Amino acid sequence: MAYLAEIPYGAYWSTPFAKWQGAFANLHSIEFAAHVAKAELAKRRIAPQAFDFGVLGMTVPQKSSFYGLPWFMGLLGAGGRKVAGPTINQACATSVRCLLAATQEVEAGLATNALVATCDRVSNGPHIVYPNPSAPGGTAGHENWVLDNFANDPLGGHAMVQTAENVARKYQITTAQQHEVVLRRGEQYAAALADDHAFQKRYMTLPFDVPAPNFKKSAGTLQGDEGVTMSTTEGLGKLKPVLPDGTVTFGGQTHPADGSAAVVVATPDKCRDMSSDNGVRIGILGFGLARAELAHMPEATIPAAKQALGQAGLAMKDINAVKSHNPFAVNDIVFARETGADLMAMNNYGCSLVWGHPQGPTGLRSIIELIEELVIRGGGRGLFQGCAAGDTAMAAVIDVDTRKH
């Protein structure tokens, strides 16, 4: 099917992704996302007052994030429109869920012009105290929101890396096979850095000005993503698996990061007003959601992608470009084996395995890059898929038409 909502060409952006405890570690993620959005909308001559709906995606709470999307839109300067909307947390599938929420709102006739904004600061995550009057002495329970949840799925008591090992064992995926994919993903990312980051500058402002925490002055600049390690055969060969008797090394998995990304979703007539090139139309064709067996998270992308393709009325052979949220190289290997996707052609220009994982905005940046890859190709259909905590995954299919209309 084809949804009514479209994405105006160029009406999207992402910050660079900054490493754990790096350049963005002391920036409130909602305030930072609004700071960036104001500047990016101004560059595109889109007034914040143009929106009648918004979706905010974030997975790591920040002070006052209880107020979520309404606060974000107020910071943005939406003014008298009094724009409302949900704040969504679906772990690493947050981006696709936010895109679906905005698409459905337009489809239902409840909105004409929606802003989908995603942000997370994985650095300096909150330490939460839970009252427990029945405990000895009334001692409270507590957790480190980020680190404790990375290390423990409450259903199975396992860390996320264990889900990759379970899938690697099931499909007999070796460390060498994972490292081969890591090297290929590095080559693909390097193409985005060519000619002074020409590909990334299609959607990212570079050099990027890093604001001080009060957003009143500059704290420095980033030339691009911060904390990327470009792997080599020799370097990967020195790494040992993270778990005893395992296969996944630190080189074969992503790293936590901070950042934000946003996309406008609107009716076709509104898109024409905001597109930087009305010769490009970006349609939304399908979504998918699935859940795998307990502790087999990377597998969930396969049924999620098949569901999205089914809704779009397409098969994998009809897809011209594939992007994935691949916290582990294992993800891409098993996905390609089970769907027929070209393992070495997936994830051109970058992916979360290389540029990091701020969680909420990870998938949205991939979708933005998927759009730009398809534009460079002269149009076509693209698939994004990515797994998430709880052995789940979501997927989306888009269509980029570069014919003159």
N, C-alpha and C positions, 0 to 999 in steps of 0.2 A: 504494500500500500504506500501511498505518498501522503504525508501529513500536510495540512494547510500551511503550517509554520515553515518559514525558511530562515536561513542565516544570511544577513547582508554581507556581501564580500568585503573583507577588511574590517568589519565591525567586531573585532575580537583582539585580544592581546594576552601576553603573559610576561611576567617579570622573568629575569634570569632566576634559576634556582640556586640558592645559596646553601653551602654545606652546614651540617650540624654545628652549632655554636659558632657560626660564621657571621657574615655581614648583616644578616637580618635577625640575629638571635635575640635582640633586645627591642624589636619592633612589635607592638601589639598587632596581631594579624588582621583584625577587622579594620582598625584605623589605617594600617598600611595599605590594605586593599582599596579602601576608599580614596586614600591619597593618590594612589596610582591611577585608579579609575577616573578621577576628576581630570587628571592630565591627559589620559588617553582619549577620553571623550572629547575634550577640547581640541586635541589634534585632529580629530575626525569631524569636528563641527557638529557634534551631536549634543544637544542640551539634555542635562539630567531630567528636566521637566518633561521630556518626550516619553518617558516610560510610564506605563500604567500597571506594571507588575514586576516583581523581582523575586529571585531565588538566591539564597546564600547557602553555600555548602562549606562546611568546616567540620573537622573531626577532633580537634584538640581545643578544649574550652579556653577562653581568655577572660580576663576580668570584664564583667558586665555583658558577656556574650549571651546572657539570658534574653537580651533585647534584640539580638540577631539582625534579621533583614531590615526591620524598620529603622534601627539605629544606623545600619550601613547606608541606607538610602538617604537618611537625614544628613549624615556626614558628607554624602556625595553632593548634596545641594538640590535634592529633588523638589524642595520648596512646597508650594501649595498643592501639588498633586497628591500628597500624603500617600505615597505608594506603599503597599503592604505585600506580604508574601511569606513563604515558609523559610525556616532555617533547617537544613537537612544534613544529617550525618548517616552515611551508609558506608563507613570505613573507606576502603580504597575504591569502592564503586560510587562514591559520592558525586563525581562529575557527571556520569551518565544519568544517574537518578535526577540530578538537578536539571539537566538538559531535557529529560523526559517530562518533568514537572512543568517546565515552561512551555514545552510543545503541547502538552495536554491542555494547558490553560488557554492557549490560543485556539486550539482545536475546538474547545467547548464554547468559544465566543466570549470568554470572560476577560480576555486581554488581547491587545493588538500589538504591543511592543514591550517585550520583557528583557530584563537584564539578568543574565545568569552569572553570578560572581562566586568564585571559590577561593578559599585562602586557608592556610595553615602555617603555624609555627611549631614544628616538632621540637625544636630546641626549647629548653627551659619549660617543659610541659608542667602542668599543675600537679601538686601533691595534695591529694584529697583525703579528708578525714570524714569517716562515717560514724555518727553516734551509735553506741551500742550499750544502752543502760543495763542489759542483762549480763554483760561480760564482767569478769572479776574486777571489782573496783570501778566498774563503769568504763573500763578502758576502751577507747574508740578503735574501730577498724580503720585502715588507711590503704592507699595505693598511690604509686607513681603512675599517672595516667598513661604515659607513653611506654616507659620501660617495662612495667609490670604486665601490660597487655601484649606487648611484643613477645614476651617470654611465656605467656600462659593463656591458652584458650580454656575458659572455665568449663567447657563441656568435656574436654579430653585431657586437660592438664599439660598440654604440649606447647612448645614454642612454634612460631611460624616456620622456621627453617625445617622443622620435622615434617611439615606437610610436603615440602619439596623433596625431602629424602624418601618419603613414602611413595611419591609418584615416580621418582628416579628408580627406585627398586622395582616397582610394578612394571615399568616399561624398559628396564635394564639400560638406563641412561648413565653413561660413565662421566667421570670428571673431564676426561679428554674431549668428549663430545660437547660438554658444557663450555669448556674453554674455547673451543673452535667457534661457537656462537658468540662468545664474549668478544673475541678478536674481530669478527665480522661486524658486530654492533659498533665497535669503536671506529672501524673504517667508515661506516655509514654516518656516524655522528661527525666525523672529520669533514664530510662533504658539506655539512651545515656551517662549518667554520671557514670554508674557503672564501676567497675574495673578501676578506674582512667581515666575516659573519653574514654574507649576503643573504643566505636563506633565512637565518634567524631574524634579520632586520626586516623581513616581510611582515612580521607580527610583533616584534620585540624592539623596544627603544634601547639602543646601545650607542655609546657607553651609557650605562644605567646609573643614575644619581641615587645614592643611598641616603635617605634622610636620617637625621638624628631622631631619637625617640620622641621628641616634642614636635617633630615635623616642621620646625621653623628654620632649619638650616641643613646644609649638606654635611654628611659624615664621611663622604668619600664616593668613589665610583667603582663599578664593576664593568669589566670589558666584556663579560659574558658569564656563563654559569660558573659558580664557584665550587671547588672541591671535586671536580671531575678527575678521575684517574684513567689515563689512557694506557690500557694493559698491553703488555708485550708477551710473546711466547715464553721468553726467559723468565720474566717476572711471575707469570701464572704458574710456570713449572715449579717454582719454589714454594707454592702455597700448599698447605695441608687442609683436608676437610675440617669444617667447623665442628662436626659431631664425630665421635669415635665410630669407626667403621662406616663413615658416610662418604658422600661424593661431592657435596656442595662446599666450595671454598668461599672465602670472602670476595674473591674475584668474580665468582659466579652469581653474586647477588647484588642488589641495589644498596644504596645508602640513604639514611634519613636526610631530609632537606627542608628548607623553608621557602615560601613563595606564594604567588597568587596568579590567577588567570581568570578571564571573563569572556563571555560570548553574548551577543545580542540575538534574540530569537523573536521574529515578528511576522505579521501577515505580509503577503507579497507586495502590497502597495506601500506599506511602511518600509519594507526592505529597499524599495527603489529610492526612497528618500535618503537612506543612510548608506547605501552601498558605495564603495569607492570605484566600482566598475559595474555598470548595469548590464554589461555583456557577460557577466558571470552570475549564475544562479546556483544557490546551494540548497538542495532539497534534503529533507529528512525522511527516510524510507522505512525504518524499522528499529525496534528495540528488542532486547532479550534479557532475561534474568534466569539464573539457574543456581542450583546448589549441588555440590558433590558429596561423596561419602565423607564422613568425619575424618579430619586430618589429611585430606587429599585436595587442598585448595587449588593447586594449579590446574586440576582437571576440570574445574567448574566452567572455565572459559569455553570449552568445546560445546556443551549443550546451550550455553548462553548465545554463542555466535550462531549456532544452527537455528535457534528461535528467532533471532533478529533477521537472519537471511530469509527464513520462512515468512515472516511478516512482510518483508520487502518483496517476496515473490522471486527471490534470486537463489542461485547456488554459488559455491565458492568460485567456480570457473568464471562467473560473471563479475568478480571483484578485481579491480585494477590495482588496488593498494591496500595493505593491511598494516595497522599499527596495534601494538599491544602494551598494556601495563604489565611488564615482566619483572616482578621483584626477584625472580630467579631465572637463569638461563633455561632451566628445566621447563618453564612455562612455554617458551617458544618451541622447544623441541617436541614436546608432547602434542601441542596444538597443531603443528605442521604435520606430524605423523597421522593424526586422527582426522584431519579435515582436508588434506591435500594441498594446503597452502605452501608456498615456496619459502622454506625456512630462511634462506639466505637473502631473499628479496624483501622480507618483512622489515618494517621499522627503518625505512630510509630516512636519513637526516637526524635520527636520534630516537631515544626511548628512555624510559625510567631506569632501565638497567644501567645506563651510562650517566644521564644527567640528574639522577636522584629522585627521591620520592617524598614530596611534602604531603602526600595523602589526598586531601581534598582537591587540590588543583591538578594533580598528576594526569588524570585522564583528559581533562579539558585541554591541557597543552598538547597532548597527543592528537586530539581531534583537530585542533587548530593546524598542527603540522600536517595532518592528513589532508585537510582542505588545500593547503598550499602545495603539497606534492601533486595533488590531482590537477590543480590549475597549471602547474608547470608541464604536466603530461598532456595538457590540452583537454582536460575533462575526464570524467569516468566515475566509477563507483568505489567507495571506500568502506572498509570495515574496521571498527575499533572494538577491541575486547580486553577486559582486564579482570583479574580475580580480586577478591576482598576477604577480609577476616570473616570467619564463620563458614569457610569453604564455599563461598558464594562468588558469583561473577555477574557482570552486566556487559552488554554489547550494544553497539549502535551502527546502523548502516546509513551512509549519506551519499548523495549524488551531486556531482559538480558538473554543471552544464556551461560550457564556455562559448556556446553559439550566441550570435547577436539576436536579441529579442525585440 
